[in-house]
Amino acid sequence: MIGTSGGPGRRPAPAVRPAAADWAALGVEPRWNGQETSDCAAVLSPFRGPATGLEPYKRYVAGARQRGETVLVVACIGAGQHRHNVFSGTVAPGVHLPDHYGSIAANPLPAGLSPELADGLDHAEHELGTRLLNRPPSAWFRLTYLKAKPGPRAPETARVWPPPGEGELRPILLDGLGDPVAGLWMPADGSARWFVVPHGTDHRLLVEWLVQHALPAYVPGALTRARSTLVRDPALATDAEAQLVKRIAEEQRAHERRNTELQQQLAALRAVADPLRDNLLFGTGRPLEDAVHDVLVAAGATVTRLDDVYGTKSADLLAEYDGRRVLVEVKSANNRPPHSLPDKLLKHLNTWPRLTGTEPVDGGVLVVNHQVKVPPAQRDAEVYTATARSPTH
């Protein structure tokens, strides 16, 4: 539990616990089991169902509802022993939601996952997602909201089962398949916000985000009670403060507009470069030849497609640049290229003078896209490791 220091009344006796953050500097104090929690501002804890933390949580919820505040919880998911389910695969410990809203399941995801921000996030949600991307936990989990099932029908004398509650899990971060790996669960009435993040997330990150972004956005009354400097009435600002706040807002809007313009320019450039880059790195045959042609043209060379003039009797391209003329032979190989490829270019250089209407060339260039089925970063830096005749002159 996170309480708000500086509020009225006698504070509970301090308890010795490992510090997750500089609580005093952030204007809050931690509450632990055995301490009063009804005046707390938020919960930062794994919460998986009836356990030692249930009664303190109930008192916190009762206090928040009495004050008309949103129940704010950050729940860390996935801590503990994993098990295998024939229907769900590998499953980690999930989060049990309050009352009769069901639970959130956690399925471990492969290492090396690179999540992305979901669309439509508010400022505090965006801040949390960005911080998780900048300082990721050691593991990610696919989150699945499991709604509670209706209880069994029973005689009037038996226990009455309340109907399951309605809620929604909204993604904050998504994996490559579009599944949430960090999210916000809310009941239909909007009375609570449960932010679900992977266990192993830096607690300092979570505490700082709670105090600096979540509380001002969702529970500003808690900061007001604590007379926190994070909440200020604009009507009480000095002229200098008001002018600077206005200037900051204008700078932020200008930055957002400029960022949007730059993102649009980047998208336009990538729309041109991506197909060319893809053919250069993974292309074979005519698509690879076309990509080499386009690169040479972009570099300022005059390029002739020789297959259109001489068929297969000559190299693929004739490139002219700065008074020099060279033949260009374009080849690809699934693995290491055979040593016979340079011979093909040498053959074209030898037959070139005997073709009708040709003018002398200054040499030739062999372009090889090797190991096309291997990721570019894992390909061998040298096309040939053994000594081979050089086709360039």
Solvent accessible surface area in square Angstrom, and as a share of the most:
residue,aa,sasa,rsa
1,M,33,0.15
2,I,2,0.01
3,G,0,0.00
4,T,14,0.08
5,S,25,0.16
6,G,34,0.33
7,G,24,0.23
8,P,124,0.78
9,G,67,0.64
10,R,221,0.81
11,R,138,0.50
12,P,36,0.23
13,A,75,0.58
14,P,131,0.82
15,A,39,0.30
16,V,144,0.83
17,R,103,0.38
18,P,119,0.75
19,A,73,0.57
20,A,20,0.16
21,A,12,0.09
22,D,94,0.48
23,W,37,0.13
24,A,89,0.69
25,A,79,0.61
26,L,34,0.17
27,G,29,0.28
28,V,3,0.02
29,E,30,0.13
30,P,31,0.19
31,R,8,0.03
32,W,69,0.24
33,N,86,0.44
34,G,85,0.81
35,Q,30,0.13
36,E,68,0.31
37,T,0,0.00
38,S,30,0.19
39,D,59,0.31
40,C,0,0.00
41,A,1,0.01
42,A,0,0.00
43,V,6,0.03
44,L,21,0.10
45,S,40,0.26
46,P,62,0.39
47,F,18,0.08
48,R,115,0.42
49,G,9,0.09
50,P,123,0.78
51,A,74,0.57
52,T,114,0.66
53,G,25,0.24
54,L,47,0.23
55,E,108,0.48
56,P,20,0.13
57,Y,12,0.05
58,K,109,0.46
59,R,114,0.42
60,Y,2,0.01
61,V,13,0.07
62,A,62,0.48
63,G,6,0.06
64,A,1,0.01
65,R,147,0.54
66,Q,162,0.72
67,R,78,0.28
68,G,69,0.67
69,E,29,0.13
70,T,31,0.18
71,V,4,0.02
72,L,0,0.00
73,V,0,0.00
74,V,0,0.00
75,A,0,0.00
76,C,7,0.04
77,I,1,0.01
78,G,2,0.02
79,A,29,0.23
80,G,56,0.54
81,Q,163,0.72
82,H,79,0.35
83,R,148,0.54
84,H,138,0.61
85,N,45,0.23
86,V,127,0.73
87,F,187,0.78
88,S,58,0.37
89,G,24,0.23
90,T,63,0.37
91,V,13,0.08
92,A,3,0.02
93,P,33,0.21
94,G,20,0.19
95,V,1,0.00
96,H,98,0.44
97,L,11,0.06
98,P,24,0.15
99,D,101,0.52
100,H,75,0.34
101,Y,39,0.15
102,G,19,0.18
103,S,23,0.15
104,I,0,0.00
105,A,19,0.15
106,A,0,0.00
107,N,11,0.06
108,P,40,0.25
109,L,34,0.17
110,P,102,0.64
111,A,108,0.84
112,G,79,0.76
113,L,45,0.23
114,S,88,0.57
115,P,15,0.10
116,E,122,0.55
117,L,56,0.28
118,A,12,0.09
119,D,141,0.73
120,G,75,0.72
121,L,35,0.17
122,D,55,0.29
123,H,125,0.56
124,A,1,0.01
125,E,1,0.00
126,H,86,0.39
127,E,43,0.19
128,L,0,0.00
129,G,0,0.00
130,T,42,0.25
131,R,46,0.17
132,L,0,0.00
133,L,62,0.31
134,N,108,0.56
135,R,106,0.39
136,P,78,0.49
137,P,14,0.09
138,S,104,0.67
139,A,38,0.29
140,W,18,0.06
141,F,1,0.01
142,R,77,0.28
143,L,5,0.02
144,T,53,0.31
145,Y,36,0.14
146,L,90,0.45
147,K,114,0.48
148,A,31,0.24
149,K,180,0.76
150,P,104,0.66
151,G,26,0.25
152,P,91,0.57
153,R,240,0.88
154,A,53,0.41
155,P,101,0.63
156,E,174,0.78
157,T,137,0.80
158,A,41,0.32
159,R,160,0.59
160,V,125,0.72
161,W,112,0.39
162,P,51,0.32
163,P,113,0.71
164,P,38,0.24
165,G,18,0.18
166,E,108,0.48
167,G,12,0.12
168,E,101,0.45
169,L,28,0.14
170,R,76,0.28
171,P,46,0.29
172,I,2,0.01
173,L,0,0.00
174,L,42,0.21
175,D,13,0.07
176,G,76,0.73
177,L,161,0.80
178,G,45,0.43
179,D,45,0.23
180,P,25,0.16
181,V,0,0.00
182,A,0,0.00
183,G,0,0.00
184,L,1,0.00
185,W,1,0.00
186,M,33,0.15
187,P,7,0.05
188,A,84,0.65
189,D,106,0.55
190,G,29,0.28
191,S,41,0.26
192,A,9,0.07
193,R,45,0.16
194,W,0,0.00
195,F,0,0.00
196,V,0,0.00
197,V,0,0.00
198,P,0,0.00
199,H,56,0.25
200,G,53,0.50
201,T,6,0.04
202,D,52,0.27
203,H,74,0.33
204,R,131,0.48
205,L,0,0.00
206,L,0,0.00
207,V,0,0.00
208,E,55,0.25
209,W,0,0.00
210,L,0,0.00
211,V,1,0.01
212,Q,74,0.33
213,H,33,0.15
214,A,0,0.00
215,L,0,0.00
216,P,44,0.27
217,A,59,0.46
218,Y,26,0.10
219,V,3,0.01
220,P,63,0.40
221,G,30,0.29
222,A,0,0.00
223,L,3,0.02
224,T,82,0.48
225,R,67,0.25
226,A,10,0.08
227,R,179,0.65
228,S,21,0.13
229,T,96,0.56
230,L,74,0.37
231,V,51,0.30
232,R,172,0.63
233,D,77,0.40
234,P,117,0.74
235,A,89,0.69
236,L,147,0.73
237,A,40,0.31
238,T,80,0.47
239,D,124,0.64
240,A,78,0.60
241,E,87,0.39
242,A,49,0.38
243,Q,118,0.53
244,L,101,0.50
245,V,99,0.57
246,K,117,0.50
247,R,150,0.55
248,I,85,0.43
249,A,33,0.25
250,E,77,0.35
251,E,101,0.45
252,Q,105,0.47
253,R,120,0.44
254,A,43,0.33
255,H,125,0.56
256,E,106,0.47
257,R,145,0.53
258,R,124,0.45
259,N,64,0.33
260,T,69,0.40
261,E,84,0.38
262,L,80,0.40
263,Q,100,0.44
264,Q,117,0.52
265,Q,97,0.43
266,L,67,0.34
267,A,60,0.47
268,A,62,0.48
269,L,122,0.61
270,R,128,0.47
271,A,71,0.55
272,V,114,0.65
273,A,33,0.26
274,D,68,0.35
275,P,76,0.48
276,L,51,0.25
277,R,114,0.41
278,D,76,0.40
279,N,47,0.24
280,L,60,0.30
281,L,61,0.31
282,F,93,0.39
283,G,8,0.08
284,T,64,0.37
285,G,54,0.52
286,R,117,0.43
287,P,67,0.42
288,L,3,0.01
289,E,13,0.06
290,D,42,0.22
291,A,2,0.02
292,V,10,0.06
293,H,31,0.14
294,D,67,0.35
295,V,58,0.33
296,L,45,0.22
297,V,71,0.41
298,A,89,0.69
299,A,70,0.54
300,G,53,0.51
301,A,13,0.10
302,T,89,0.52
303,V,22,0.13
304,T,50,0.29
305,R,53,0.19
306,L,3,0.02
307,D,48,0.25
308,D,102,0.53
309,V,92,0.53
310,Y,45,0.17
311,G,30,0.29
312,T,126,0.73
313,K,141,0.60
314,S,5,0.03
315,A,0,0.00
316,D,20,0.10
317,L,0,0.00
318,L,11,0.05
319,A,9,0.07
320,E,60,0.27
321,Y,131,0.50
322,D,130,0.67
323,G,81,0.78
324,R,130,0.47
325,R,43,0.16
326,V,28,0.16
327,L,0,0.00
328,V,4,0.02
329,E,7,0.03
330,V,14,0.08
331,K,56,0.24
332,S,37,0.24
333,A,14,0.11
334,N,77,0.39
335,N,110,0.56
336,R,92,0.34
337,P,5,0.03
338,P,72,0.45
339,H,95,0.42
340,S,55,0.36
341,L,11,0.05
342,P,4,0.02
343,D,54,0.28
344,K,87,0.37
345,L,0,0.00
346,L,35,0.18
347,K,134,0.57
348,H,22,0.10
349,L,29,0.14
350,N,101,0.52
351,T,29,0.17
352,W,7,0.02
353,P,97,0.61
354,R,180,0.66
355,L,29,0.14
356,T,124,0.72
357,G,74,0.71
358,T,31,0.18
359,E,107,0.48
360,P,118,0.74
361,V,34,0.20
362,D,70,0.36
363,G,5,0.05
364,G,2,0.02
365,V,58,0.33
366,L,30,0.15
367,V,46,0.26
368,V,27,0.15
369,N,12,0.06
370,H,22,0.10
371,Q,22,0.10
372,V,11,0.06
373,K,160,0.68
374,V,42,0.24
375,P,68,0.43
376,P,55,0.35
377,A,105,0.82
378,Q,130,0.58
379,R,33,0.12
380,D,55,0.29
381,A,109,0.84
382,E,109,0.49
383,V,44,0.25
384,Y,43,0.16
385,T,102,0.59
386,A,60,0.47
387,T,141,0.82
388,A,41,0.32
389,R,157,0.57
390,S,73,0.47
391,P,18,0.11
392,T,72,0.42
393,H,134,0.60
